């Protein structure tokens, strides 16, 4: 059987032993160290890159995608459980470890949660992994029941044949030492299409789900942060006032952090320091609108040409309208947080991120060490922006931890986070259409001007050139005899006016909040 991810064959399908991972729903047992793609705790066996089965029958599904509230953990676990034949209340999830083979083939060829791709990218490999595990369990059960493997079926976390059944937990050890079959047939089980309880909701409801800001380590210090506006610098602060509040100030030309015994104390000290910055004070809305107009009126790349559009509209007046979408903030519920622990040759990072491989690369670069010396724990994401890559925040946390010579949990105050959040880029579109005598569409013309958003962030994280704007979804689902779709990029002006200095119009509010409440 061909495994489309993690390059698993018969020799590497079953990986047993190793340190216990235990990141089940509430992340109760951590930190952990990287190693083989998937490890089993005592009494557990590993089946491929996605599944573990314990002696008590519990099935743990390792999910490569981030849980940002969209239900990826539950959806992918349901797919695996359906194919395996597991009882739903016996299924748990954990983030897949950072290892080669978990890349999202639909989005950028890296491990990335974006563009509604989680199910589309991982349904097939999840099903194939579960089908192989089911075949192994049925193979062992058939030997014990003295029947053919084809006479066995797996449902409800049991393998049954002729009224007799054996639980998954009883079969896992023997199945793990068996030779994998050359292939395993896929099927539709009893969980497909059902509305099942989400795996993450109980822990989210009772507060036991841990986020990056909930990490607690021996000797941990807490830091609060203010960052200068884009292209700005820190020009001054009151060190005496801050340290009188029991905190240590860690300054930088681009940012200033206060470190204390609690996040509240650090935030109060930072407010007392009253840092001053240079840089833009407001987002330039007129500049944004002008950039879109210029791009909309200027030359564009013709990305779709169907039929003879010019002939279709010659001498006619198509209906036309111009539309625009403003820059949209994510208005995150979770303030960005990152926890780091740095030793002489090792760095551990706990962070919410939709791109853990890129986040680890950013951490290694900031620490000046190899990626193999960095262990990154991809935490649940409560940030409406998806956690992005958080490379800058990770780098700042590492610098602060080095300065205070202790593990640090760095949390950006909500007002500061809002001012520095990257918006979804704006868009301007001019659409024209011509009806035919039968009431259908004779022609359709779309001109789109905008700026790359996620694609730009990923390119910057990799040190690559910013890509051109791509109007995904620009081709309508309508049937038209002739069609022309054109795209123009307003990236340079829009990026400088929006993506970097997002929402600096809230600076006065942020200053007021920090002065009054220290947050």
Residue pairs with C-beta under 8 A, 6 or more apart in sequence:
1 128
1 132
1 180
1 181
1 182
1 183
1 184
3 9
3 13
3 48
3 49
3 125
3 128
3 129
4 105
4 124
4 125
4 128
5 49
5 101
5 102
5 103
5 105
5 122
5 125
6 37
6 48
6 49
6 99
6 100
6 101
6 102
6 125
7 100
7 101
8 48
8 49
8 101
8 129
10 179
10 180
13 47
13 48
13 132
13 180
14 45
14 46
14 47
14 176
14 177
14 180
15 36
15 37
15 38
15 39
15 40
15 46
16 40
16 45
16 46
16 176
17 39
17 40
18 35
18 36
18 39
18 40
19 32
19 33
19 35
19 39
19 41
20 29
20 32
20 39
20 40
20 41
20 42
20 44
21 29
21 32
21 38
21 39
21 40
21 41
21 94
21 97
22 28
22 29
22 30
22 32
22 41
22 94
23 29
23 30
23 32
23 94
23 95
24 60
24 92
24 93
24 94
25 92
25 93
25 199
25 200
25 202
25 203
25 208
25 209
26 203
26 208
26 209
26 210
27 209
27 210
27 379
30 377
31 348
31 350
31 375
31 377
32 375
32 377
33 375
34 97
34 98
34 99
34 375
35 97
36 99
37 49
37 96
37 97
37 99
37 100
37 101
37 102
38 46
38 48
38 49
38 50
38 52
38 62
38 96
38 97
39 46
39 97
40 46
40 52
41 52
41 54
43 54
43 55
43 56
44 52
44 53
44 54
44 55
44 60
44 172
45 52
45 53
45 172
45 173
45 175
45 176
46 52
46 176
47 53
47 129
47 132
47 133
47 136
47 175
47 176
48 129
48 132
48 133
49 62
49 96
49 101
49 102
49 125
49 129
50 61
50 62
50 63
50 80
50 96
50 125
50 126
50 129
50 130
51 59
51 60
51 61
51 62
51 80
51 84
51 129
51 130
51 133
52 59
52 60
52 62
53 59
53 60
53 133
53 168
53 169
53 172
53 175
54 60
54 169
54 172
55 169
55 170
55 172
55 173
56 169
57 87
57 90
57 157
57 167
57 168
57 169
58 90
58 91
58 92
58 169
59 80
59 81
59 84
59 86
59 90
59 91
59 92
59 157
59 168
60 91
60 92
60 93
60 94
61 76
61 77
61 80
61 81
61 91
61 92
61 93
61 94
61 126
62 93
62 94
62 95
62 96
62 97
63 72
63 73
63 76
63 77
63 93
63 94
63 95
63 96
63 122
64 95
64 96
64 102
64 104
64 111
64 122
65 72
65 73
65 76
65 104
65 113
65 118
65 121
65 122
66 72
66 95
66 113
66 352
66 353
66 354
66 356
66 378
66 380
66 381
66 386
66 387
67 73
67 200
67 380
67 381
68 113
68 354
68 381
68 383
68 386
68 387
69 381
69 382
70 116
70 118
71 198
72 113
72 118
72 119
73 93
73 198
73 199
73 200
74 93
74 196
74 198
74 199
74 200
75 118
75 119
76 93
76 118
76 119
76 122
76 123
76 126
77 91
77 92
77 93
77 199
78 88
78 191
78 192
78 194
78 196
79 119
79 122
79 123
79 126
79 127
79 130
79 192
80 86
80 91
80 126
80 127
80 129
80 130
81 87
81 88
81 91
81 130
81 189
81 191
82 130
82 188
82 189
82 190
82 191
82 192
83 126
83 127
83 130
83 131
83 134
83 186
83 187
83 189
84 130
84 131
84 133
84 134
84 154
84 189
85 134
85 153
85 154
85 155
85 156
85 157
85 158
85 159
85 189
86 156
86 157
86 168
87 156
87 157
88 191
88 196
88 197
90 157
90 168
91 199
92 199
93 199
93 200
95 377
95 378
96 102
98 111
98 356
98 357
98 360
98 375
98 376
98 378
102 111
103 109
103 110
103 111
103 357
104 110
104 111
104 112
104 113
104 114
104 117
104 118
104 121
104 122
105 121
106 115
106 117
106 120
106 121
107 114
107 115
107 117
107 121
108 458
110 355
110 357
110 358
110 458
111 355
111 356
111 357
112 354
112 355
112 358
112 458
113 354
113 355
113 386
114 354
114 386
114 454
115 454
115 472
127 186
128 184
128 186
131 184
131 185
131 186
131 187
132 180
132 181
132 184
133 175
134 154
134 184
135 149
135 180
135 181
135 184
136 175
136 176
136 178
136 180
136 181
137 154
137 159
137 168
137 171
137 172
137 175
138 149
138 152
138 153
138 154
138 159
139 149
139 175
139 178
139 181
140 171
140 174
140 175
140 178
141 149
141 152
141 159
141 161
141 166
141 171
142 148
142 149
142 151
142 152
142 161
144 166
145 152
145 161
145 162
145 164
145 166
147 161
147 162
151 161
151 162
152 159
152 160
152 161
153 159
153 160
153 161
154 160
154 168
155 189
155 190
157 167
157 168
157 169
158 165
158 166
158 167
158 168
159 165
159 166
159 168
159 171
160 166
200 209
200 380
203 209
209 380
210 379
210 380
211 334
211 337
211 352
211 379
211 380
211 382
212 337
212 338
212 339
212 350
212 351
212 352
212 379
212 409
213 263
213 334
213 335
213 337
213 339
213 409
213 411
215 339
215 350
215 379
215 409
217 339
217 341
217 407
218 407
219 406
219 407
220 339
220 406
220 407
220 408
220 409
221 259
221 260
221 261
221 404
221 406
221 407
221 408
221 409
222 259
222 260
222 261
222 262
222 263
222 265
222 266
222 408
222 409
222 410
222 411
223 250
223 257
223 258
223 259
223 260
223 263
223 266
223 397
223 400
223 408
223 409
223 410
223 411
224 257
224 258
224 263
224 266
224 267
224 269
224 270
224 410
224 411
224 412
224 413
225 255
225 256
225 257
225 270
225 393
225 396
225 410
225 411
225 412
225 413
225 416
226 255
226 256
226 257
226 270
226 275
226 277
226 413
226 416
226 514
227 254
227 255
227 396
227 412
227 416
227 420
228 234
228 253
228 254
228 255
228 277
228 278
228 279
229 277
229 278
229 279
229 280
229 281
229 501
229 504
229 507
230 279
230 280
230 496
230 500
230 501
231 279
231 280
231 500
232 254
232 277
232 278
232 279
232 280
233 253
233 254
233 277
233 278
233 279
234 251
234 252
234 253
234 254
234 255
234 256
234 275
234 276
234 277
235 276
235 277
235 278
236 275
236 276
237 249
237 251
237 256
237 273
237 274
237 275
237 276
238 272
238 273
238 274
239 249
239 273
241 272
241 273
241 274
242 249
242 258
242 269
242 270
242 272
242 273
243 249
243 269
244 272
245 260
245 265
245 268
245 269
245 272
246 260
246 261
246 265
246 269
247 258
247 259
247 260
247 265
247 266
247 268
247 269
247 270
248 258
248 259
248 260
248 404
249 256
249 257
249 258
249 259
249 269
249 273
250 256
250 257
250 258
250 259
250 399
250 400
250 403
250 404
251 257
252 396
252 399
255 396
256 270
256 273
256 275
257 266
257 270
257 396
257 400
257 410
258 266
258 267
258 269
258 270
258 273
259 266
259 400
259 403
259 404
259 408
260 266
260 269
263 409
263 411
264 518
267 413
267 514
267 518
267 519
268 518
270 413
270 514
270 518
271 514
271 515
271 517
271 518
271 519
272 518
274 515
279 501
280 501
280 504
281 504
281 507
282 504
282 505
282 507
283 327
283 497
283 498
283 501
283 502
283 503
283 504
283 505
284 497
287 493
287 497
288 327
288 426
288 493
288 494
288 497
288 498
289 324
290 493
291 490
291 492
291 493
291 494
291 497
292 324
292 426
292 427
292 428
292 449
292 450
292 490
292 494
293 428
294 490
294 493
295 428
295 449
295 450
295 488
295 489
295 490
296 322
296 428
296 429
296 430
296 447
296 449
296 488
298 488
299 488
300 447
300 449
300 486
300 487
300 488
301 468
301 486
301 487
301 488
302 484
302 485
302 486
303 471
303 474
303 485
303 486
303 487
304 474
304 475
304 483
304 484
304 485
305 483
305 484
306 480
306 482
306 483
306 484
307 443
307 480
307 481
307 482
307 483
308 482
309 443
309 445
309 482
309 483
309 484
311 482
312 434
312 442
312 443
312 481
312 482
313 434
313 443
313 445
313 482
316 434
318 432
318 433
318 434
318 443
318 445
319 432
319 433
319 434
319 435
320 430
320 431
320 432
320 433
321 430
321 431
321 432
322 428
322 429
322 430
322 431
323 428
323 429
323 430
323 431
324 426
324 427
324 428
324 429
325 426
325 427
325 428
326 426
327 423
327 424
327 425
327 426
327 498
327 502
328 423
328 424
329 418
329 421
329 423
329 502
329 503
330 383
330 384
330 385
330 386
330 421
330 423
330 424
331 384
331 418
332 382
332 383
332 384
332 385
332 417
332 418
332 421
333 382
333 383
333 384
334 352
334 381
334 382
334 383
335 411
335 412
335 413
335 414
335 417
336 352
336 383
336 387
336 390
336 393
336 411
336 412
336 417
337 351
337 352
337 409
337 410
337 411
337 412
338 349
338 350
338 351
338 390
338 393
338 394
338 397
338 409
338 410
339 349
339 350
339 351
339 397
339 407
339 408
339 409
339 410
340 347
340 348
340 349
340 350
340 363
340 394
340 397
340 398
340 401
340 407
340 408
340 410
341 347
341 348
341 401
341 407
342 348
342 367
342 398
342 401
342 402
342 407
345 369
345 373
346 373
346 375
347 363
347 364
347 367
347 369
347 373
347 374
347 375
347 398
348 374
348 375
348 376
348 377
349 359
349 360
349 363
349 374
349 375
349 376
349 377
349 394
349 397
350 376
350 377
350 379
351 359
351 376
351 377
351 378
351 379
351 387
351 390
351 393
351 394
352 378
352 379
352 380
352 381
352 382
352 383
352 387
352 390
353 359
353 378
353 381
353 387
353 388
353 389
353 390
354 381
354 386
354 387
354 388
354 389
355 388
355 389
355 458
355 461
356 376
356 378
358 389
358 391
358 458
358 461
358 462
359 376
359 378
359 389
359 390
359 391
359 394
360 371
360 374
360 376
361 371
361 461
362 389
362 390
362 391
362 394
362 395
362 461
363 374
363 376
363 391
363 394
363 395
363 398
364 370
364 371
364 373
364 374
365 395
366 391
366 394
366 395
366 398
366 399
367 373
367 374
367 398
381 387
385 421
385 422
388 422
388 457
389 457
389 458
389 461
391 461
393 410
393 412
396 410
397 408
397 410
400 408
400 410
401 407
401 408
412 420
413 514
413 519
414 519
415 506
415 509
415 510
415 513
415 514
415 519
416 510
418 503
418 506
418 510
419 502
419 503
419 504
419 506
419 507
419 510
420 502
421 502
421 503
422 453
422 457
422 499
422 500
422 502
423 498
423 499
423 502
423 503
424 453
425 450
425 451
425 452
425 453
425 494
425 495
425 498
425 499
426 450
426 451
426 494
426 498
427 448
427 449
427 450
428 448
428 449
428 450
428 490
429 446
429 447
429 448
429 449
430 446
430 447
431 444
431 445
431 446
431 447
432 444
432 445
433 441
433 443
433 444
433 445
433 480
434 441
434 442
434 443
434 444
435 441
435 442
436 442
436 481
440 479
440 480
441 478
441 479
441 480
441 481
442 480
442 481
442 482
443 480
443 481
443 482
443 483
444 476
444 478
444 480
444 482
444 483
444 484
445 483
445 484
445 485
445 486
446 471
446 474
446 475
446 476
446 484
446 485
446 486
447 486
447 487
447 488
448 469
448 471
448 474
448 485
448 486
448 487
448 488
449 469
449 487
449 488
449 489
449 490
450 469
450 471
450 489
450 490
450 494
451 469
451 489
451 490
451 491
451 494
451 495
451 498
451 499
452 459
452 466
452 467
452 468
452 469
452 470
452 489
452 491
453 499
455 467
455 470
456 466
456 467
456 491
456 495
456 499
459 465
459 466
459 467
460 466
466 491
466 495
468 487
468 489
468 491
469 487
469 488
469 489
469 490
469 491
470 487
471 485
471 487
474 485
474 487
475 483
475 485
513 519
